[in-house]
Every structure is written in structure tokens, then in C-alpha cells.
Amino acid sequence: MARWERWPALPAHRRFADLGGGVSDLLAALAATVLVALGVLNTWAVSGLPVAEREAVLGLVGLVLLLVLRRSRLGVSPTFAWSVYGLSVLLLVAVKVVGVSANGARRWIEIGSVTFEPSELAELGLLLVLAHLLGGPGEPGARRVLVAVGVSAVPVVLTATEPDLSTALLMVALTVTLLVVGRVRARVLVPLVAAALLAAPLVVGLLRPYQLSRIQGFLTGSAGSGSTTFTLEQAKIAVASGGAFGQAGNPLHGLLSLYLPGATSDLAFDSLVEQWGLIAAGAAVLAVFILVWRLALASRVAPTRREGLLPAGLAMMLGVESVVSLGGNLGLLPLAGVPFPLLSLGGSAMVVDLAAIGLTLGVRRQAARAWLWAPPRWVARRPRWVRLGALLSSATLAVLASYGWRLESAQGAGLRLAASTEMTRCVAIPAPRGEITDRHGTVLAYDAPDDVIEVVPSLLSKDPSGVAGLARLLGVPPASLGAEVAANRRSLALQVATVADPVGEKIARLGMSDVIVAPSQKRIYPYGPLLAPLLGYVGVATPADVSNAPNLPPGTVVGRAGIEEEYDPVLRGVDGEQCMWVNPAGTPVAMANRVPPVPGANLELSIDLGLQKRLTSALKSAAVPGAPAAAVAMNPRNGQILAMASVPSYDDNLFGPPVSPTGLQNAEESPGDPMLEHVTQTVAPPGSTFKLVVGSADAVYDAVPPSEVVPTGGSFTFDGHTFHNWADLPPMDLPEAIGWSNDVYFYKLALALGANRIHQIGAELGVGRPTGVDLPGEDPGYFGSPSTVTQAGGTWYPGETVILGIGQGAVEVTPLQNARWTAAVATGELVTPRVGLAVVSAGASPQPLPAPAAEQLPFAGRLGVVRQGMRYAVANGIATAVKGLPFDVGAKTGTAQDPSNSNGHSDAWFTAAAPMSAPTVVITALVRGGGDGDATAGPVVAAGLQYFFTHEASVLSSQR
């Protein structure tokens, strides 16, 4: 053996330790077998048994080759090396002509059912040839190095242009490794390295968009479905989902694998963790450790330089592949498309790698024999830095593996939740909306007694008998239903019918998991326009609704007006959901958990349906066509609203859902603002009904003693202006002035009191501020004073105080505000009007809704004189509409000038309380443009009072 071919002697105590040929061969072969077996297991879990069987056969072929080549000396044969190299180059050229294309690359050759990737063979051929070139006689000089670089360039260029840049770069790394460990001198290496650095930018031009995206995604974390960031997120989820023993036993393990791109190739290591757990992944890393170290040690005992470079190059190649692949799998390095050795799916790569390991073990076996007989007279140096390289790659693998372990323990819960979330899609099962009843239990609003039938097309289409059974119950041809389902296979859920409850119950009893029976969301209002402005309607939540209530799912049906809106959280309940496991395309593959809906609670109102009908009927008769009118009946002791009539009205059944566009447009375009609830949303000058407020102010401040008789007449002149009375009336005191609605008396009284005192007492009676009624959109009205007008930039003239005395000028109120101050004058207490009475949940005791306690007026004891005036108005004054009723009534009429009326007539007001000795009801009516209050609004109030006292016991009673 030539002097330059031999290695120096090892110390005697290490010589035979490194020559454990049989044991080390067995250990390396066992490590390779473990990697092959783990790869087959991963393929079986992800791609199924047929693919796994094919991979197992190829693995067995490769292992047989390993054992055969282990006993040969082909690894040191120049003929064999150049033959393998030449064949691989020819195959790389052939790929350009007859290769198979996939994903924009032409890398494979098909021979029957076998697909072969020549670039994998090229790696082995290049390793063998470079070992022979650089391990030849003498130190490798510049000429030999240039030849080696030229030999390397051929397969590198051919592979890079396929394009397969990752394999091309591995060939470059292999070349550099053999130049370094082959002890090429620095004066030769440095120029090569400098040239490589100068040429590096040219490599960027060879990168395809997806390769640039991988690097950009790694460096910047740019997001987007299908991007590198998405892939890396799936990789982390896979590691976190595996646990100790993996998900292969989980019925959803196949679905998990669909979300991991390259589960059997680039990200096979992540898939191994996901399917078989961290223990299997640890075994794979340990097997690579063993292979790299046994190959590195083989290079130390080879009898010649050439035979030493072969295992050194293979050790470094396997180490680099493992580090780059594992780093990319864990997101610590860019995804380079480098497979994990022997683990990733790819028969040609696996067979070639196993053959290369066999050749290397053959070198080690020959070295063991040579060392037993050859004298220890080596003087040439071994390959340098092989053990350091093995140590660095092993340490890096250990660090990467520990990172994977920490990733699972530290972020596992969150990543597993993310996995569950991305694999799950849910459809809402609407909660039945609660019923709305009057105070006696009569249903005023309820859900249609129908069920909506939805199916999951991708699942039902696989069950022809299920399609037939469902079609039979729906009364449609099975072929028609089957065609509809098939046409919508990619839909999450498909609504196929709306059926009556009994049919829905039959379908539910079939127990078909891919059929969803949900309650109809169509709302039924049996009394339509009678109660529409009060009850409101429902509709699909708008973006504004969702922004105001972040927990409100889009598409939820919510209350849009009236009671439906005010009590929506009570009535709506909590929607359920039917969830499905979906593939990455969003197509359901299996049913997941179902959360049943929680029905909404029923709501009992204080409304008496009979009184509502009577009051509305009377209001319709009195109303001016195309103009608003309103009437309200309220219990003055607790604020319970007994009836709330509003005309013109609309039909809330128009809103469905689904909405009737034509009907809705007609309602919105009709005159008189039918979409408003006029009791709380229409304001007008109160006219003479406001004299109750002015009289109360005088009762408090005694500006004009109530018993004092004041000269009046037909007009009053002040500050150069003449203010007229409705008639030429005699001198009167306060009760008489209220009863006869004497304008001149109240002109003078207003001046005596002053605007500020009227404003103070009026505010305490609730004028110009919301009543607090439990309805949305209440108009607070307007009640001006000298200070508020001045603050707004206006001027308060003395004449404004004069007309304020008769409810004109700086005051506009709703009918409910008017009824509220009437009740306060009659009882001495200010109540908060309420419509909601009680909440009735299924299986629970009724819960009365809390209502604010009535406020005792500080001047309640001084209001008797005003109540006398209300009695006088009925007994002797102008409130003749209620004079003939067989009970004690106190009332006040109002005829208010209102420039906004299109017919030019005054607004008609009438407000009354009865019985005055202990009031149980207050009724107030407004007819815009109705003219005389007693003549137009009075009969409305009279009809309501008559009904109330005829049915008082039943009206005031309730279910509670």
C-alpha cells in the first residue's frame, strides 16, 4: 500500500474499539431500518395501505441492497463510480426529453408503474466520483480540484434547471464538504469560495416564485392562505397535536394530515410526530445520530484516502439533509424542499440512500480486515473535520428536537385549539324566539310553527337511501332531491325545504346526522297593524348591530323595533350550532358536535288586548286621513300601560323574515308616518292640556291665589300684542279657568308666574324629558326656558311666556308625556311608564320585571285645586265628551295650533283620569289636525274609559 494512501496509526487502546465492524454494521443497518419503518408507518397513516405497501417493498429492496453492497468493494471501484455517475447524467438529460412533469417541474422518469428521480442517483454518483478524484495519489492540487468542480457542475446545472434547486444545492454542499475534508489547500479553496460568493446573487434568478415565497415567508412572516406562513403554522400544529403517541388511532387523523402540506415528503417529520407521536420522532432523530456517527467513524478507519472520503461525504450529506429538513419542519429554517433521509416518501431516494449506506459499510468492513493484518505504518493524514462536522450536525439535531419538544409542551394547547378551529365549520341552529303575550296570556307574537330542513350535501350525497327517505317525507322526487344535493356538494349546508312541525318531527326521528332540523325564524303577529307600532318586528342583524354587540353572530335574527327590539336579549335566546369537520377546501367530511339551542323566554306585557282593540277602533274613527293619531291608557299608580294605540299603522308580518319588499315599500311611503309608534315618537304642542302644568305651578307658588277671581274676557293685550281667547269668558278662579280652558286667565297666570317657575314645575312633572318607558326610540320632546333659548343663541321674548301659559311656543310633548303629567296631577306621584310585565322561562317560575317606584311629588299636597279644575271641566266645563259616563272623571281638553299640519287645522288633545277620588286609569289621546279637542279626541278617551270600567276587574287582572 502506497505511503500517501495510508492513515497514521491509532493508539492501541482505540484501534480495535473503532474496528467493531460487525457490531457497528448491525447498528447502522438497524438505524436505517428504523427510519424506513417509521417512513412506512407515516405513509400508511397519511396515504393508506396501498401506498404504504409500495413504500415498504421499495424499502425492503433498499435494505437488501444495503446488505449486499456491505459485503462488496464496489465503493472503491473507479469503474463503478464513473458508471453510476455517467448513468445518472444520462438520466438527467433524458428527464429533459421524456421526464414527467408535476407542479411546474420535470424531475421524474416513469418506467411502468415505477417513478424514478435521477437526481437522487446523481448524488450517489457524484459522491463516488469526487471521492476517487480527490482521494487519488498525492495532495489534491488545483488541476484536480478544477476537474472535481467541473464534474460536479454537470449534475448540479442539470438538476437546478429541472428545477430542483434544493437537490442542486445539496450537491454543491457535498462538493464543498469533500473539498474540505479531502484537505484541499487554502490557496486553492479560497479563490473557489470567492468565486462562489460572487456568483451567489445569480442563484436568486433561478428561484421560482414559490421558492422566493418560502424565503420571504420565513424572513417576514407574511400571511395568507396557501402561503409559507400557513404551511409553517400547520407544521407547528402537527407537532403540537402529536403528543407522546400520536393521533394515528384518532378517527380524525386522516383529516389532520390533509391540513399538512407535504405530509409524506417535505414535512414528513412533522407528520410523523402528528401521527405517531414524539417518541417515534425521537427514534428517527436517534437513528440519524447513529448513522451519521457510524459513517463518520468509518471515514477514520478506512485504509485509503479514497475510501475515507466516501463515508465522510455521505455522513455530511445525511447530516445536512437532516438538519435542513428538521429546521424547516419546525419553522426555524426556510422550507427548502429537502426530505428527511429515509423517512420522507420517495422510493428512488430511499433505495439510493440505502445503497450508499451499504457501499460505505462495505468500506468499513474492508478497513476492519485490513487493520487486522497490516502493520501500523500510516503516515498520510485522515479526512479533516469529519468528527467536528458530525458533532455539529448531531448537536444541531438535538437542539432542534428539544425545540420541538418545548413547542408541544409550551404551545400545544393553543395550537391544538387552532387545529380544531380550522377543521371545524358550524351552522347556526336558531333558538326559538319567545312568545309575546298580553297580560292575560293571549299570544301577540310567536314563531311560525314550521321547521327548516337543511342537509350537508357532501355527506348526504354518499347515502342514496337517506336521500330517498328524506325525499319521501318532503314529498319530492328522490331524483330531484339527489340532483340538488349533488349540485351543491361543496356547500356547508343546503336548505332544501320548510315544513310543518309534525313533518319536521318525523324527519328528526330518522336520526340522520347529515340532516339538520331547525325552527323557522318567520315571526307571526296575529293582530298585525293593531299592535305593530308597539311590538315592532324582527330582522337579520346588520353590521351596525354586530359592531354594537360583538358577541352577536352575523346573520342572527334580532328585534328591530318596539318590544321586539327592547326585549331582544330576553326573547332571542341562545342559538345552537351543528358543527362539521371540513377538509382544507371547506367541504364537510364528518359531523362534529351539536349544541342545541336555548329557547328564548316568553314576555308578558301589561297590555289588555280588549282595551287595545277598543281604543284603536275609536282612534281610527277620529283620525284625520294621512295624519298621525295616538292614544294611551295607563295605570297611574304603577305606570303599567294598558293600551297603546297608534294610527296609521303597518303590518309587522311584512318583515317575515323573509321581508316583503313591495309591502314594506308601500308602508314606508304611506302618509302619516305609519312606521312610527306615535304615542312615544310623535311630538306636538300640548295646547290647553298644558294648563294642568301651569295650574300646578300656581298651586305651588301662589302667584295668583287659586281662589282669586281674575277678569278675563275675549282677549288680552300685552306689550303691544293682543292674545285672543277662544270665547268671551267671564271672570274665573283657577278651577273654573281649567274647566272652561280660559286662555286669558292662563296668559295672565303665566306672566305672574314667569317662565322659569313654569319650567321648574313642568320639569318635575316630566315635561321635555323621556318618560323612561321600556320602548326604543322615545322622543324626549322639547321644553324651552329663557336660559336654554339664550344658550342656543336665541332670544326669549315676553310674549313667549304668555303663550307658554296655554301650551304653545317652546313646548312639544308626546302623548305619553301628557298622560304622565295627568297621572301625576291626579295622584301626586310621578310614575315610569312600563309595557313589560313579566318574563316566563321554560320550566321556571315567572319573574316580574322590575319597575322604578313612583316618585312622590314634593308639592303633591297642593294639587287638589288642579284636580278640582279637572272635575269642573267634566261636570260644568267644556270636557263634555266624558260627561255622561257613570263614574267620576276628571279631564282636560286641548286644541293646539300646529303649523306642521297639512290640513291647516289644530291638533286635538284630550286627557282624563278616573275615578278622581282614587284614579285607576289615565287615558290621553292626540289627533293631529283633528281640530277641537273635545269633539275629536274626547270620544276616543270616552270609548276607552267606558270599556275600561265595564271590564275593570278583568283588565287590571293578569296571569301573575
Secondary structure, DSSP 8 states (H G I E B T S, - for coil): --GGG------HHHHTTTT-HHHHHHHHHHHHHHHHHHHHHHHHHHH-HHHHHHHHHHHHHHHHHHHHHHT--GGG-HHHHHHHHHHHHHHHHHHHHH-EEETTEEEEEEETTEEE-HHHHHHHHHHHHHHHHHTSSSS--HHHHHHHHHHHHHHHHHHHTTT-HHHHHHHHHHHHHHHHHTT--HHHHHHHHHHHHHHHHHHHHH--HHHHHHHHHHHH----TTSHHHHHHHHHHHHHHHTTT-STTSTTHHHHHHTSTTTTTTTHHHHHHHHHHHHHHHHHHHHHHHHHHHHHHHHHH-SSHHHHHHHHHHHHHHHHHHHHHHHHHTTSS-------TTTSS-HHHHHHHHHHHHHHHHHHHHHHHHHHHS-S---S---TTHHHHHHHHHHHHHHHHHHHHHHHHHHHHHHHHHHHHHTEEEEEE------EE-TT--EEEEE-SEEEEEE-HHHHTT-HHHHHHHHHHHTS-HHHHHHHHHHTTT-S-EEEEEEEHHHHHHHHHTT-TTEEEEE---EE-TTGGGTHHHH--EEE--HHHHHH-TTS-TT-EEE-SHHHHHTHHHHH-B-EEEEEEE-TTS-EEEEEEEE--B---EEEES--HHHHHHHHHHHHHHS-TTS-EEEEEE-TTT-BEEEEEEES---GGGGSSS--HHHHHHHHHSTT-TTS-HHHH--B--GGGGHHHHHHHHHHH-SS-TTS-B--EEEEEETTEEEEEEEEE--B-HHHHHHHT-HHHHHHHHHHH-HHHHHHHHHHTTTTS----SSTT----EE--HHHHHHTT----HHHHHHHTTT-SSEEB-HHHHHHHHHHHHHSEE---B-EEEEE-TTS--EE------EE-TTGGG-HHHHHHHHHHHHTSS-GGGTTSSS--EEEEEEE--TT-TT---EEEEEEEE-TTS--EEEEEEETT---HHHHTHHHHHHHHHHHHHSHHHHH----
